Amino acid sequence: MHTSDTRTGGAPEADALADLAARYWDAAMARSPLAATLLGRHDHDAELDDLSEAADAAHADRLSSLLAGARGLDPAGLDAAGRVTRSLLVHQLEVGLEAMELRLVELASDQMLGPHAELLMVAPQLTYPEPDHARAALRRHQQVPRMLEGALDRFRAGLAAGRAPAACVLARSLNSLDGYLATPVDEDPFTAAGLPEDWDGADGWRDTVRGQVRDVIRPAFERYRDALRDELLPVARPDDRAGWSWLPDGERLYAALVRSHTTLTLSPADLHRLGRHHTEELLPEEYAEVAPEVLGTGELTEVFRRLRTDPALRHVDAGEIVAVAEASVARATAAMGPWFGRLPTSPCRVTPVPEFLAADAPYAYYFPPAPDGSRPGTYFINTADPTEASRTEAESIAFHEAIPGHHLQLAIAQDLDGLPEFQRHDGATSYIEGWGLYAERLADEMGLYSGPLDRLGMLTADSWRSARLVVDTGLHALGWSRQEAVDYFAEHTPVPIDQVVPEVDRYLAMPAQALSYKVGQLEIQRLRAEAQDRLGEGFDLAGFHDTVLGSGAVTLPVLADLVHDWIERTGDPA
């Protein structure tokens, strides 16, 4: 295993920092027991998240105390790695406190961040390696009604404050819930958790869980669904007022999430202009270079039409989707060596998205490995509608979600020795998604794309992420309607409309998250270009990548500091 060469040092400040970081992670895991189990920590297996205002207030008190302690540390008493950790800890604490202050949970009835979505996506990924862990999970399952009722209480408080959800995202939640409740109990995701190997109690455990599903879990989901349908949907915001700009405090909420997800001080107007520049000016030039070899034309309107409508550019069936994903991951895994000094210890598997989630889930997503080795990294691929899924983008998405993208970055972060737990398992969206998008272009340098058609898919994916800057800010800062967002994609990208609509609804569900991809990618590219310019022949790409990947998911300002320090050390070895 490759390990980090970073250590905090310089007691007593270093000891105080280590204590604060450990206390923060303990508090975060107690606050999110599902996340704790997912990360292989089993002291909260009998618990479920408490979404109540009282729990928020108690957690805010803990975070405020930790933040005061972190701010009070003298950076001069820390080594370079310690200063990074302190900066990241302050950022995480500030973001967490602001989320509770803004009561963001009141708007989380959507298909992406809603507690129902979290439960259904996470439940089959959980592993209980010891019988006591599995038995504790039975007590956890009994708390599903409390968790969902707590969420409903927060949604009702949001309604009272004028925070009605968008109808389109609520409809997706209802569709997912109906799909889940229609599945056989024997196939319920709560029965699919990983159990101790060769445990003679496994069959009895699953029998008990099936009873809990029938008598406790599904009735709670039914009540939750009915409340969304009967209380929230009648007052939900229509499609022409779907963005947060239409909420009473929407401008403040969106500005906070822009800061949180990008870690920069760019305004929505700046981001909107940046997106238009890439979508409408730079990328069309690349299409004109690549498309003629594949489509016989570089005329943009015709290129987009062909990419959207040509049946030859669609998958044949679900088997082909999985096969392309598996082949892409295998090819990238074999090619990593020369491009990175650090390599992950965990493998990456490919798994179809569960059927009941697929209709309202994105095309692909990734779950990191369990740190205890009980679960590999998992690249989930959506096989729900294969003949409508574009074959051209399949490889670029695999390189983004798996290798050299999310799996490489997140699995390496878990392997880093000498870093506090929060730094190995949590971090800035703009770094994580920026690396994923950077990886799509890096895969081209690595020769991983099968041919010009797949390179055209890389451009399509970049158009998608560039247009997100335009559409997300349009919806949430400029008052765009849902249809205006769809129309922008239709005019300026080749993404099929049937894929655009759920993506637009994703941006409505998770404001500002979509900004992180292009912002992070551009910053990594900028720092690489600066390093190449300053180091000349002394520039080492593997060394640059190890620097970028060597401190966890840092904020973009911290990343710039790390790269600049590496440039100074590399340029002046003495």
Secondary structure, DSSP 4 states (H G I P E B T S, - for coil): ---------STTHHHHHHHHHHHHHHHHHHH-HHHHHHTT--TTTT-----SHHHHHHHHHHHHHHHHHHHHS-GGGS-HHHHHHHHHHHHHHHHHHHHHHTTGGGG--STTTSHHHHHHHHGGG-B--SHHHHHHHHHHHTTHHHHHHHHHHHHHHHHHTT-PPBHHHHHHHHHHHHHHHTS-GGG-GGG--B--TT-TTHHHHHHHHHHHIIIIIHHHHHHHHHHIIIIIGGGPBPGGG-SGGGSTTHHHHHHHHHHHHH-S---HHHHHHHHHHIIIIIHHHHHHHHHHHHHS---HHHHHHHHHH-GGGB-SSHHHHHHHHHHHHHHHHHH-GGG-SS--SS-EEEEEPPHHHHTTS-SEEEEPPPTTSSS-EEEEE--SSGGGSBSTTHHHHHHHHTTTTHHHHHHHHHH-TTS-HHHHH-B-HHHHHHHHHHHHHHHHHTT-S-SHHHHHHHHHHHHHHHHHHHHHHHHHTS---HHHHHHHHHHH----HHHHHHHHHHHHHSTTGGGHHHHHHHHHHHHHHHHHHHHGGG--HHHHHHHHHTTSB--HHHHHHHHHHHHHHHH---
